[in-house]
Amino acid sequence: MINPQLHAFLDRWAREWATLKPDATPADRRAHFEVVAANMRLETPRDITTEAEHWIESSHGPVRVRVFRHQDSGAQPCLIYMHGGAWMQGSPETHWDITARLASWNRQTVISVDYAKAPENPFPAALEQVIAVTHWVHDNAADLGVDRARVAIGGDSAGANLAAVAALELRGVVPLIGQLLVYPPCDFDRTRPSYIENPDGPLIKPDGKVEALYCPNPEDLDGPRASPLHAASHSGLPPTFIAVGEHDPLRDSGVAYAEALEKACVPVVLDPGQGLIHGYLRAMDYCEDAMRKLRGMADWLATQNAAG
């Protein structure tokens, strides 16, 4: 059974999206999401700064990042975070509540990446930008006030997919102390039980249209740069926290990735998200367990920060 506290959130979410026109374009949805997220944003913790932005050059054009930094001075641990939004929408601003709290609770810096969006910028534009940002953070750690020996990568949903692929591609190139993957799509096998059990979400419907817009070439979609589960090897990846939702179509994809990492002797924590849905971190103001889950992710990150 879905956690009863999520129903009020889902009702509010439905009301916020009800004004979007049926023929809305991806750009329309993008703009509407910004409004919805602003309407539902929680109070920002007072011990962080959020004003700093940077533009980083990449092979697919410049990419904006917003820096969420704890007020402590000195070199801080850092999390590079990619927001969700089906590779088509979302921004550092739509996922402010998540990054602001991780920065506050762990007294660290979180760099939130506004990567290129499909369908205008299809695969591999977003991935290449994420890789460029990760290099930039490592190369400019001193100027950013972060400890280059304590940099982790993470994200939720589509952002978790980008984080997982970037971690694979950066093995042996840019050291990462951990990866935080929240309800990640790690492949696109819609025959998995979780897809069959949750054909109508909530919040997402696994009909294949989204990934086709992100990655129009089916061969690319099945390759390891879009489906990290299909990588030839998962050895050498940093310790990983994978959070899934019991009632999420993507659940089994995340579980399969956890199993693949365990077989490769990568330390893995898998949170099964009992009673939870895709996107549950958006419901922190409604669902006590959603807030607890984010606290658990922060605690895991703090452990990686201390070990690094």
Backbone bond lengths (Angstrom), bond angles and torsions (degrees), N, CA, C in turn:
res aa  C-N    CA-C-N  psi(-1)  N-CA   C-N-CA  omega(-1)  CA-C   N-CA-C  phi
1 M - - - 1.463 - - 1.527 109.57 -
2 I 1.318 115.84 137.39 1.460 120.78 176.74 1.529 109.52 -65.71
3 N 1.311 116.71 137.29 1.461 121.69 178.10 1.534 109.16 -49.77
4 P 1.341 117.72 121.44 1.469 119.93 -175.95 1.523 114.24 -57.82
5 Q 1.332 117.44 -27.15 1.464 119.86 -179.22 1.530 112.39 -68.29
6 L 1.333 116.86 -14.95 1.461 119.72 179.98 1.529 112.90 -78.79
7 H 1.311 117.67 -16.84 1.467 119.49 -174.69 1.531 112.13 -65.86
8 A 1.320 116.82 -39.10 1.466 119.30 178.60 1.527 110.32 -64.94
9 F 1.327 116.41 -38.52 1.463 119.60 176.08 1.525 110.83 -63.03
10 L 1.318 117.13 -46.36 1.462 120.38 -178.66 1.527 111.41 -63.10
11 D 1.313 117.13 -35.80 1.472 120.32 176.22 1.526 110.29 -64.09
12 R 1.325 116.47 -45.88 1.468 120.24 179.07 1.524 110.19 -63.23
13 W 1.313 117.28 -43.02 1.463 122.12 179.93 1.532 110.08 -59.84
14 A 1.315 116.36 -43.97 1.462 120.22 179.97 1.519 111.22 -63.43
15 R 1.320 116.74 -40.23 1.473 119.65 179.21 1.523 110.60 -65.32
16 E 1.321 117.03 -40.84 1.462 120.89 -178.27 1.536 111.53 -64.62
17 W 1.333 116.14 -34.15 1.463 119.82 -177.25 1.528 112.93 -91.77
18 A 1.316 117.05 -9.14 1.466 120.23 -175.40 1.523 113.03 -65.18
19 T 1.316 117.40 -23.16 1.474 120.46 -178.02 1.523 112.82 -84.03
20 L 1.337 117.83 -5.17 1.463 120.32 177.84 1.533 109.13 -73.95
21 K 1.310 116.69 131.13 1.455 120.87 -178.26 1.524 111.40 -66.35
22 P 1.342 116.92 144.88 1.473 120.08 -178.43 1.527 113.48 -59.14
23 D 1.325 117.29 -30.51 1.459 120.46 -178.50 1.535 112.33 -95.65
24 A 1.318 116.65 24.17 1.465 121.14 -177.45 1.524 111.12 -61.31
25 T 1.317 115.39 139.28 1.456 121.94 175.99 1.526 109.33 -82.83
26 P 1.340 117.54 166.98 1.471 118.63 173.80 1.522 112.58 -55.09
27 A 1.324 117.57 -37.26 1.469 120.32 177.73 1.521 110.99 -64.87
28 D 1.343 116.46 -38.64 1.470 120.30 177.15 1.523 110.30 -63.15
29 R 1.318 116.71 -45.11 1.459 120.92 -179.63 1.535 110.57 -62.90
30 R 1.317 114.52 -38.34 1.466 119.94 179.38 1.524 110.36 -60.14
31 A 1.328 115.53 -48.71 1.462 120.31 -178.96 1.528 111.03 -65.37
32 H 1.333 116.37 -39.15 1.465 119.74 -179.15 1.528 110.81 -66.55
33 F 1.323 117.05 -38.69 1.461 120.98 179.21 1.527 110.87 -60.48
34 E 1.316 116.56 -38.90 1.463 119.77 178.29 1.533 110.68 -60.53
35 V 1.326 116.33 -40.98 1.466 120.81 179.79 1.526 110.56 -67.75
36 V 1.331 116.34 -45.70 1.461 120.63 179.62 1.526 110.52 -58.95
37 A 1.326 116.13 -47.56 1.462 120.05 -178.78 1.523 111.72 -63.13
38 A 1.321 116.95 -39.29 1.467 120.49 178.35 1.526 110.45 -64.82
39 N 1.325 116.71 -39.73 1.470 120.72 179.38 1.520 112.41 -64.72
40 M 1.326 116.15 -30.35 1.463 120.55 -173.85 1.529 113.06 -105.35
41 R 1.315 118.01 4.50 1.471 120.62 -176.22 1.518 111.67 -66.18
42 L 1.323 115.31 140.24 1.456 122.08 176.45 1.524 110.33 -83.52
43 E 1.306 116.13 170.21 1.460 120.55 177.44 1.522 109.82 -65.21
44 T 1.315 115.72 137.16 1.465 121.21 179.86 1.529 109.90 -78.49
45 P 1.336 117.85 131.58 1.470 119.47 176.12 1.524 110.83 -54.05
46 R 1.313 115.95 140.97 1.461 120.61 -173.73 1.522 113.97 -78.42
47 D 1.332 117.13 -11.57 1.459 118.63 -174.85 1.519 113.34 -96.15
48 I 1.329 117.51 15.14 1.465 119.62 176.65 1.523 110.21 -126.57
49 T 1.328 114.80 157.50 1.455 121.34 172.36 1.526 107.92 -107.72
50 T 1.329 115.98 146.89 1.466 120.38 -174.05 1.531 112.54 -131.18
51 E 1.325 117.55 4.71 1.464 120.67 -169.69 1.526 114.06 -81.62
52 A 1.329 117.59 -26.18 1.467 119.87 -171.92 1.530 111.64 -70.85
53 E 1.325 115.68 130.93 1.457 122.78 174.64 1.531 108.84 -130.99
54 H 1.308 115.57 151.20 1.465 121.34 176.65 1.520 108.76 -138.82
55 W 1.312 115.17 152.55 1.466 121.48 172.66 1.522 108.13 -113.86
56 I 1.342 116.29 126.96 1.459 122.14 -176.14 1.523 108.42 -115.03
57 E 1.312 115.88 135.24 1.456 120.13 178.10 1.533 110.51 -77.82
58 S 1.323 115.00 144.23 1.458 120.92 176.03 1.518 109.00 -144.70
59 S 1.316 116.41 171.76 1.465 120.50 178.37 1.524 112.29 -67.27
60 H 1.317 116.94 -12.66 1.468 122.04 178.13 1.529 110.92 -119.05
61 G 1.310 115.73 36.32 1.451 120.26 175.21 1.519 112.72 91.90
62 P 1.339 115.75 169.31 1.463 120.10 -178.26 1.520 112.05 -69.40
63 V 1.329 116.10 147.81 1.460 122.03 -179.94 1.524 108.68 -129.42
64 R 1.317 115.50 135.19 1.467 122.15 -179.37 1.524 110.54 -89.00
65 V 1.331 114.99 141.84 1.457 120.12 170.67 1.525 108.19 -128.37
66 R 1.326 115.72 147.16 1.470 121.93 171.87 1.521 107.95 -112.26
67 V 1.333 115.70 137.14 1.461 121.58 -175.92 1.522 109.94 -104.09
68 F 1.325 115.51 121.92 1.465 122.83 172.51 1.528 106.37 -104.24
69 R 1.333 116.00 112.78 1.468 119.45 -171.14 1.518 110.93 -128.69
70 H 1.336 115.24 133.05 1.459 119.59 174.71 1.519 109.62 -66.90
71 Q 1.317 116.00 150.25 1.467 120.79 -175.49 1.519 113.07 -69.86
72 D 1.344 118.58 -10.83 1.464 119.76 176.03 1.522 110.31 -59.11
73 S 1.305 116.43 147.03 1.466 120.89 175.27 1.528 109.51 -89.95
74 G 1.316 115.64 174.41 1.450 120.11 178.04 1.513 112.70 90.13
75 A 1.320 115.59 176.67 1.464 121.33 -178.06 1.523 110.19 -76.38
76 Q 1.313 116.16 118.94 1.459 122.21 -176.48 1.527 111.01 -103.31
77 P 1.338 116.78 153.44 1.459 118.36 168.04 1.524 109.40 -62.54
78 C 1.317 116.40 157.08 1.461 120.83 -172.82 1.523 110.84 -135.00
79 L 1.320 115.60 139.10 1.463 122.89 171.20 1.514 108.42 -118.51
80 I 1.330 117.35 123.26 1.465 122.21 172.25 1.520 106.51 -90.40
81 Y 1.334 116.28 119.86 1.469 119.91 -169.72 1.527 111.39 -120.51
82 M 1.343 114.88 132.84 1.460 122.00 176.48 1.528 109.99 -111.64
83 H 1.314 115.60 122.99 1.462 121.35 -178.26 1.526 111.73 -71.88
84 G 1.330 115.35 159.49 1.455 121.35 172.38 1.520 111.02 -84.36
85 G 1.344 114.56 -179.80 1.454 120.18 179.97 1.515 113.07 136.62
86 A 1.347 116.62 27.82 1.462 122.01 173.87 1.526 113.10 61.15
87 W 1.311 117.80 27.11 1.467 123.90 -178.45 1.535 112.41 63.68
88 M 1.329 117.36 2.64 1.463 120.77 -174.62 1.519 113.74 -117.24
89 Q 1.315 118.16 -18.26 1.458 120.84 -176.46 1.518 109.46 -149.71
90 G 1.319 115.83 176.56 1.448 120.73 -177.51 1.520 111.62 98.06
91 S 1.318 115.49 164.90 1.455 122.40 -175.81 1.528 108.61 -167.14
92 P 1.326 118.11 173.81 1.462 118.75 172.00 1.531 112.36 -57.08
93 E 1.333 116.14 -28.54 1.466 119.90 -178.17 1.531 111.99 -75.27
94 T 1.347 118.06 -35.15 1.463 119.47 -179.18 1.528 111.74 -71.71
95 H 1.337 116.91 -22.36 1.461 120.40 -177.84 1.532 111.81 -113.83
96 W 1.306 114.37 25.72 1.465 123.80 -178.95 1.531 112.24 -54.73
97 D 1.323 116.96 -43.12 1.466 120.32 -175.58 1.524 111.96 -60.21
98 I 1.331 116.86 -37.12 1.467 121.32 -179.01 1.520 110.38 -71.38
99 T 1.323 116.85 -54.16 1.465 120.54 -174.27 1.522 111.76 -67.82
100 A 1.320 116.99 -36.76 1.464 119.73 179.85 1.519 110.98 -63.62
101 R 1.320 117.38 -40.22 1.460 119.91 -178.73 1.524 112.35 -73.30
102 L 1.304 117.15 -38.91 1.464 118.36 176.52 1.528 110.77 -61.79
103 A 1.326 116.82 -40.95 1.460 120.11 178.46 1.523 111.07 -64.83
104 S 1.313 116.65 -41.43 1.455 121.08 -177.82 1.522 111.97 -70.79
105 W 1.312 116.23 -52.56 1.460 120.43 -175.47 1.524 112.35 -63.18
106 N 1.323 117.39 -35.56 1.466 120.43 -176.99 1.524 113.39 -100.19
107 R 1.337 116.27 4.85 1.463 120.79 178.83 1.534 109.73 50.52
108 Q 1.337 115.47 52.15 1.450 120.00 -175.00 1.521 110.75 -137.60
109 T 1.334 115.64 -176.16 1.459 122.50 177.04 1.523 108.97 -105.69
110 V 1.324 116.02 133.91 1.460 121.53 172.91 1.528 107.71 -119.85
111 I 1.322 115.87 124.89 1.464 121.61 179.08 1.522 107.90 -105.46
112 S 1.326 116.11 111.02 1.461 122.83 -174.42 1.524 109.46 -98.06
113 V 1.336 116.42 127.64 1.465 122.92 -167.87 1.529 111.42 -103.10
114 D 1.324 115.81 125.12 1.468 122.04 177.47 1.530 109.21 -95.72
115 Y 1.319 115.41 68.55 1.466 121.71 -173.49 1.533 111.95 -67.58
116 A 1.329 116.12 162.58 1.466 122.75 -177.86 1.524 110.93 -62.71
117 K 1.334 115.85 143.64 1.454 121.46 -174.68 1.528 112.39 -107.57
118 A 1.326 114.39 143.02 1.462 121.77 170.35 1.541 107.76 -80.75
119 P 1.331 118.12 162.06 1.465 127.49 0.03 1.527 113.84 -84.08
120 E 1.338 117.92 -7.43 1.462 119.50 -179.85 1.528 111.50 -63.08
121 N 1.338 115.57 -34.90 1.460 121.64 -179.18 1.530 108.91 -126.07
122 P 1.322 117.58 80.58 1.460 120.45 -175.50 1.521 112.72 -73.68
123 F 1.315 115.73 175.56 1.455 123.94 175.39 1.529 109.84 -48.11
124 P 1.354 117.75 135.57 1.467 128.30 8.10 1.529 113.63 -105.39
125 A 1.333 118.76 29.10 1.465 121.04 -173.60 1.523 112.22 -56.10
126 A 1.346 117.56 -51.23 1.459 120.44 -177.74 1.518 111.11 -61.45
127 L 1.324 117.00 -44.56 1.454 121.10 -179.77 1.524 111.52 -60.05
128 E 1.317 116.92 -46.72 1.462 119.83 -179.46 1.527 111.28 -62.81
129 Q 1.321 116.86 -34.24 1.464 119.52 177.65 1.525 111.22 -69.19
130 V 1.331 116.90 -40.08 1.465 120.33 178.08 1.527 110.20 -62.29
131 I 1.315 116.95 -42.83 1.464 120.55 178.13 1.527 110.65 -62.74
132 A 1.336 116.36 -41.42 1.465 120.02 178.73 1.527 111.34 -63.25
133 V 1.317 116.73 -41.17 1.464 120.27 178.95 1.524 110.64 -63.93
134 T 1.316 117.28 -40.95 1.459 120.44 -179.11 1.524 110.72 -63.44
135 H 1.324 116.71 -43.11 1.468 119.85 174.45 1.530 110.61 -60.17
136 W 1.330 116.28 -43.09 1.462 121.26 -177.58 1.529 111.17 -62.62
137 V 1.322 116.86 -43.04 1.467 119.98 178.19 1.521 110.19 -61.32
138 H 1.311 116.62 -45.33 1.462 120.33 -179.23 1.527 111.32 -63.13
139 D 1.332 116.01 -42.13 1.464 120.16 -176.68 1.530 112.66 -74.89
140 N 1.321 117.41 -24.52 1.470 121.39 -175.54 1.527 112.25 -115.79
141 A 1.321 116.26 24.76 1.458 120.67 -175.48 1.527 112.39 -55.85
142 A 1.311 117.62 -44.31 1.465 120.63 -177.02 1.524 111.13 -62.12
143 D 1.320 117.26 -43.85 1.461 120.58 179.54 1.521 111.72 -67.35
144 L 1.316 117.02 -30.94 1.462 121.31 179.98 1.525 112.47 -82.29
145 G 1.327 116.89 -12.28 1.460 120.35 -177.98 1.510 112.65 75.32
146 V 1.338 116.57 30.71 1.456 119.92 178.21 1.526 109.78 -118.79
147 D 1.318 115.15 157.76 1.453 122.59 179.98 1.526 108.11 -90.08
148 R 1.313 117.79 111.36 1.464 121.13 -175.88 1.516 112.05 -64.36
149 A 1.331 117.87 -15.57 1.459 121.58 177.02 1.519 112.13 -86.81
150 R 1.335 116.40 -2.54 1.472 119.91 -179.41 1.532 110.06 -132.89
151 V 1.304 116.36 59.19 1.462 122.17 178.14 1.526 108.99 -111.09
152 A 1.316 116.34 126.84 1.466 122.93 176.09 1.519 108.62 -116.41
153 I 1.319 115.92 166.92 1.457 121.77 179.41 1.521 108.39 -130.38
154 G 1.326 116.96 150.07 1.454 118.45 -179.77 1.509 112.46 -172.77
155 G 1.316 114.96 -179.66 1.449 120.58 179.06 1.513 110.52 170.67
156 D 1.315 115.15 177.14 1.458 119.83 177.80 1.524 110.07 -124.03
157 S 1.328 115.65 144.21 1.462 123.50 177.09 1.533 110.58 55.19
158 A 1.339 118.49 -123.18 1.463 119.83 178.99 1.521 111.31 -56.57
159 G 1.325 116.90 -35.92 1.460 120.55 177.90 1.513 112.32 -65.57
160 A 1.342 117.28 -33.33 1.461 120.55 176.33 1.518 110.63 -68.14
161 N 1.317 116.39 -36.79 1.466 120.36 175.22 1.524 110.66 -59.53
162 L 1.328 116.50 -46.92 1.460 120.68 179.73 1.525 110.98 -63.73
163 A 1.323 116.88 -39.68 1.463 120.39 179.14 1.521 110.94 -64.16
164 A 1.336 117.14 -42.88 1.459 121.09 -178.40 1.528 111.31 -64.53
165 V 1.332 116.60 -42.82 1.460 119.57 -180.00 1.527 110.40 -68.28
166 A 1.327 116.76 -41.41 1.464 119.53 178.62 1.525 110.92 -61.24
167 A 1.327 117.21 -41.06 1.466 120.20 178.58 1.527 111.04 -61.28
168 L 1.326 116.69 -39.26 1.467 120.44 177.05 1.527 111.02 -62.55
169 E 1.323 116.07 -45.97 1.463 119.99 -174.86 1.524 113.00 -73.85
170 L 1.324 116.71 -21.53 1.459 120.20 -176.91 1.520 113.58 -97.66
171 R 1.343 116.57 3.92 1.470 119.34 176.98 1.523 110.61 -55.86
172 G 1.330 115.31 129.09 1.455 119.94 178.64 1.511 114.62 75.94
173 V 1.334 117.01 0.96 1.467 121.50 -178.59 1.522 110.60 -114.36
174 V 1.323 116.63 -54.67 1.463 122.84 176.78 1.526 107.66 -121.57
175 P 1.317 118.79 117.08 1.471 119.85 -178.63 1.530 111.73 -68.91
176 L 1.330 115.78 133.04 1.459 122.72 177.56 1.525 108.02 -127.56
177 I 1.330 116.43 137.48 1.461 119.34 -176.71 1.517 112.63 -90.66
178 G 1.320 117.95 -8.14 1.456 119.67 179.67 1.509 111.02 -179.84
179 Q 1.344 115.02 163.45 1.453 120.30 171.72 1.528 108.98 -134.27
180 L 1.322 114.80 131.27 1.458 123.13 -179.57 1.524 107.45 -108.50
181 L 1.334 116.79 111.60 1.461 122.10 -174.80 1.527 108.84 -117.58
182 V 1.336 115.94 109.97 1.458 121.51 -175.27 1.523 109.32 -105.42
183 Y 1.314 116.27 121.65 1.481 125.38 -172.09 1.535 112.21 35.33
184 P 1.349 115.63 63.70 1.470 119.71 -174.17 1.530 113.41 -84.10
185 P 1.336 118.57 139.66 1.461 120.94 164.59 1.527 108.51 -85.82
186 C 1.321 116.49 110.15 1.467 120.73 -175.58 1.521 112.12 -103.67
187 D 1.324 116.28 -9.37 1.450 123.07 167.89 1.529 106.03 -158.64
188 F 1.326 117.63 -175.02 1.457 120.29 -174.64 1.527 111.18 -129.33
189 D 1.329 115.32 40.39 1.455 122.46 179.16 1.528 109.27 -85.18
190 R 1.316 116.10 101.65 1.462 120.11 -176.39 1.530 113.19 -86.43
191 T 1.333 116.40 11.91 1.461 119.31 173.45 1.529 111.92 -92.19
192 R 1.313 117.39 -2.51 1.457 120.17 -179.22 1.539 110.45 -66.23
193 P 1.337 118.09 149.28 1.465 120.85 -178.93 1.521 113.95 -54.23
194 S 1.327 117.90 -37.61 1.467 118.98 -176.70 1.530 111.53 -64.89
195 Y 1.326 117.75 -30.62 1.462 120.36 175.22 1.514 110.41 -69.30
196 I 1.334 116.13 -41.25 1.465 120.99 -178.10 1.520 110.74 -69.73
197 E 1.324 117.05 -36.78 1.464 121.68 -178.53 1.528 112.54 -73.17
198 N 1.332 117.05 -26.94 1.474 121.21 -173.11 1.529 110.89 -127.83
199 P 1.337 117.95 58.50 1.469 119.70 -175.45 1.525 113.67 -67.21
200 D 1.320 116.42 -20.53 1.467 120.48 -178.46 1.516 112.73 -114.32
201 G 1.304 116.59 25.26 1.460 120.67 176.85 1.519 112.71 83.80
202 P 1.352 118.89 -126.81 1.461 127.19 10.39 1.535 114.03 -76.58
203 L 1.299 114.50 169.45 1.463 128.16 179.06 1.528 113.46 78.62
204 I 1.316 118.65 -35.73 1.466 119.49 175.99 1.530 109.35 -133.84
205 K 1.331 115.93 148.93 1.461 121.95 175.94 1.526 108.37 -121.03
206 P 1.332 117.36 116.51 1.471 121.42 -173.84 1.531 112.81 -80.07
207 D 1.320 116.22 71.64 1.462 119.71 -177.54 1.523 113.77 -100.12
208 G 1.329 117.37 -1.17 1.448 121.29 177.62 1.514 114.74 88.50
209 K 1.332 117.84 -9.36 1.462 119.92 -176.26 1.525 111.92 -70.40
210 V 1.315 116.53 -37.95 1.462 120.41 -176.27 1.524 111.13 -64.55
211 E 1.338 115.96 -51.00 1.456 117.82 -178.14 1.525 112.34 -66.11
212 A 1.338 117.37 -28.08 1.467 120.04 177.31 1.524 111.03 -67.35
213 L 1.320 117.09 -33.57 1.464 120.01 176.63 1.523 111.18 -73.74
214 Y 1.330 115.62 -36.95 1.459 119.44 179.27 1.522 110.90 -70.53
215 C 1.313 116.02 -43.46 1.462 121.05 -173.16 1.529 108.63 -134.17
216 P 1.318 118.48 83.38 1.469 122.12 -172.09 1.525 114.35 -62.29
217 N 1.316 118.35 -27.75 1.457 121.54 -179.12 1.530 109.77 -86.65
218 P 1.342 118.69 113.28 1.469 120.10 -178.31 1.523 113.62 -57.14
219 E 1.334 117.28 -32.07 1.456 119.20 178.86 1.524 111.04 -65.62
220 D 1.329 116.84 -38.64 1.461 119.97 175.94 1.521 110.67 -66.71
221 L 1.321 116.50 -39.15 1.460 120.94 -177.40 1.521 111.56 -61.14
222 D 1.319 116.49 -35.75 1.464 120.48 179.93 1.523 112.93 -85.88
223 G 1.321 117.71 -8.13 1.461 120.77 -179.40 1.513 111.93 -79.69
224 P 1.329 118.24 165.44 1.464 122.14 -175.39 1.515 114.50 -67.14
225 R 1.341 119.30 -16.85 1.469 120.22 179.26 1.531 111.34 -79.24
226 A 1.319 117.27 -14.16 1.464 121.29 173.59 1.525 111.01 -114.56
227 S 1.324 116.31 -31.94 1.470 122.33 -179.69 1.524 108.83 -118.51
228 P 1.314 118.58 89.97 1.470 120.17 -175.58 1.527 113.45 -60.38
229 L 1.321 117.52 -23.05 1.458 120.06 177.07 1.522 111.27 -61.24
230 H 1.333 117.60 -25.88 1.456 122.06 -176.44 1.537 113.40 -88.24
231 A 1.300 117.61 6.79 1.462 120.14 177.62 1.522 110.20 -61.06
232 A 1.323 116.73 144.81 1.464 120.85 -179.27 1.518 111.60 -63.12
233 S 1.318 117.39 -31.51 1.466 121.82 179.68 1.522 109.31 -146.64
234 H 1.317 115.41 143.57 1.468 120.99 175.47 1.528 111.39 -114.83
235 S 1.301 116.19 10.01 1.465 119.44 179.83 1.521 110.15 -71.00
236 G 1.308 114.96 152.86 1.454 120.28 176.43 1.509 114.84 81.26
237 L 1.319 117.96 4.41 1.463 120.27 177.01 1.528 109.61 -78.56
238 P 1.334 117.58 156.56 1.461 119.68 -179.48 1.528 111.12 -74.39
239 P 1.324 117.55 164.16 1.463 120.24 174.45 1.532 110.74 -50.00
240 T 1.330 115.26 143.21 1.461 120.14 -168.99 1.524 111.75 -132.40
241 F 1.321 115.06 138.32 1.463 122.60 171.51 1.519 106.89 -113.33
242 I 1.339 116.66 121.50 1.459 121.63 178.08 1.521 108.65 -117.35
243 A 1.327 115.86 123.19 1.467 121.83 177.41 1.519 108.62 -111.97
244 V 1.315 116.55 127.27 1.461 121.29 176.25 1.527 108.55 -122.47
245 G 1.326 116.24 170.91 1.449 121.70 176.16 1.517 109.81 -116.64
246 E 1.316 116.96 135.52 1.465 120.70 -178.58 1.525 112.15 -55.85
247 H 1.330 116.62 -37.06 1.465 121.45 -176.36 1.524 111.86 -107.35
248 D 1.317 116.29 37.78 1.463 123.09 -179.48 1.524 108.87 -111.19
249 P 1.327 118.70 130.17 1.466 119.60 175.26 1.532 113.03 -55.40
250 L 1.329 117.90 -28.29 1.462 121.86 -177.67 1.527 113.25 -84.06
251 R 1.320 117.53 -1.28 1.470 121.57 -173.92 1.523 112.88 -50.58
252 D 1.321 117.07 -53.22 1.455 120.25 -172.39 1.526 112.82 -70.10
253 S 1.331 117.13 -25.65 1.455 119.99 174.91 1.522 110.15 -65.68
254 G 1.330 116.65 -43.70 1.463 120.20 177.15 1.514 112.44 -65.91
255 V 1.332 116.65 -40.06 1.472 120.58 178.23 1.524 109.96 -63.26
256 A 1.338 117.06 -42.46 1.464 120.63 179.22 1.527 110.73 -62.07
257 Y 1.335 116.68 -36.58 1.467 118.59 178.97 1.520 110.87 -68.58
258 A 1.319 116.97 -39.12 1.461 120.11 176.11 1.524 110.54 -59.65
259 E 1.327 116.69 -42.07 1.466 120.47 179.54 1.529 110.92 -65.07
260 A 1.332 116.67 -40.53 1.468 120.11 179.19 1.525 111.07 -63.70
261 L 1.337 117.00 -39.61 1.463 120.09 179.20 1.526 110.86 -68.19
262 E 1.321 116.69 -40.36 1.462 119.68 178.26 1.529 111.03 -61.22
263 K 1.337 117.20 -41.41 1.462 120.96 178.13 1.526 110.97 -62.76
264 A 1.336 116.26 -28.60 1.468 120.92 179.07 1.523 111.86 -89.65
265 C 1.344 116.53 10.23 1.475 122.93 177.90 1.528 112.78 65.13
266 V 1.340 116.68 29.57 1.462 121.40 173.27 1.521 108.22 -90.03
267 P 1.337 119.45 129.17 1.463 120.37 177.61 1.539 110.50 -62.07
268 V 1.334 116.29 126.25 1.463 120.91 -174.96 1.519 110.29 -133.04
269 V 1.330 115.30 137.02 1.457 122.21 167.24 1.522 106.30 -113.82
270 L 1.321 117.27 125.92 1.464 122.26 178.24 1.521 109.25 -114.93
271 D 1.319 116.01 118.16 1.468 121.35 175.86 1.526 107.55 -98.69
272 P 1.345 118.64 116.81 1.467 121.16 -174.30 1.521 115.08 -75.15
273 G 1.326 117.85 -11.77 1.460 120.67 176.28 1.515 113.74 58.58
274 Q 1.311 116.85 50.39 1.468 120.43 -177.60 1.528 111.07 -57.78
275 G 1.324 115.69 128.27 1.455 121.19 178.28 1.512 115.06 79.92
276 L 1.340 116.92 1.41 1.464 120.19 -173.08 1.526 111.97 -105.77
277 I 1.327 115.66 165.82 1.458 123.66 -173.87 1.528 109.92 -121.68
278 H 1.310 116.22 172.06 1.457 119.89 172.79 1.527 109.68 -61.67
279 G 1.323 115.35 137.60 1.462 119.51 178.34 1.512 114.82 77.41
280 Y 1.336 117.75 18.48 1.469 118.99 -172.82 1.519 114.17 -63.51
281 L 1.328 119.09 -21.67 1.463 118.93 179.23 1.528 111.66 -64.78
282 R 1.336 117.38 -21.13 1.459 120.03 176.17 1.529 111.35 -68.49
283 A 1.329 117.36 -15.13 1.466 122.29 -173.97 1.528 112.25 -99.94
284 M 1.332 117.93 20.41 1.468 120.01 -175.17 1.522 113.15 -58.29
285 D 1.327 117.76 -29.94 1.452 120.92 -178.44 1.528 112.22 -80.03
286 Y 1.322 117.00 -7.47 1.456 121.98 -176.53 1.528 112.26 -116.28
287 C 1.319 116.06 -32.76 1.461 121.59 -170.86 1.531 110.07 -120.22
288 E 1.321 115.96 114.33 1.467 120.20 -178.20 1.522 111.51 -59.62
289 D 1.333 116.91 -36.10 1.455 119.03 -178.03 1.523 111.28 -68.07
290 A 1.325 118.24 -33.03 1.459 120.84 177.37 1.526 110.54 -62.00
291 M 1.324 116.70 -43.14 1.459 120.03 177.41 1.520 110.87 -65.48
292 R 1.329 117.18 -39.99 1.470 120.51 177.82 1.518 111.32 -62.39
293 K 1.329 115.65 -37.99 1.468 118.81 -179.62 1.530 110.84 -63.78
294 L 1.331 116.97 -42.18 1.458 118.98 178.27 1.522 110.42 -64.86
295 R 1.330 117.05 -37.59 1.464 120.24 175.50 1.526 110.56 -60.12
296 G 1.324 116.56 -40.94 1.456 120.03 178.32 1.514 112.28 -63.65
297 M 1.326 116.50 -38.95 1.471 120.46 176.65 1.520 110.00 -64.39
298 A 1.327 116.42 -41.61 1.462 120.20 178.38 1.526 110.94 -63.01
299 D 1.325 117.11 -41.06 1.460 120.52 178.96 1.527 110.84 -63.07
300 W 1.343 116.05 -40.89 1.474 118.88 177.89 1.515 110.63 -63.81
301 L 1.333 116.77 -43.94 1.456 119.75 177.21 1.520 111.66 -60.34
302 A 1.326 116.22 -39.82 1.465 119.80 179.49 1.523 110.74 -61.56
303 T 1.320 116.85 -36.64 1.467 120.76 177.60 1.531 110.33 -64.79
304 Q 1.332 116.39 -42.60 1.471 119.96 178.73 1.533 109.61 -66.30
305 N 1.335 116.71 -39.49 1.461 120.25 179.22 1.515 111.16 -61.44
306 A 1.339 115.60 -41.16 1.464 119.50 -178.81 1.529 110.90 -69.46
307 A 1.332 116.26 -38.35 1.463 119.97 -179.55 1.523 111.44 -70.37
308 G 1.355 115.74 -33.01 1.455 119.34 -178.79 1.505 112.84 -68.93
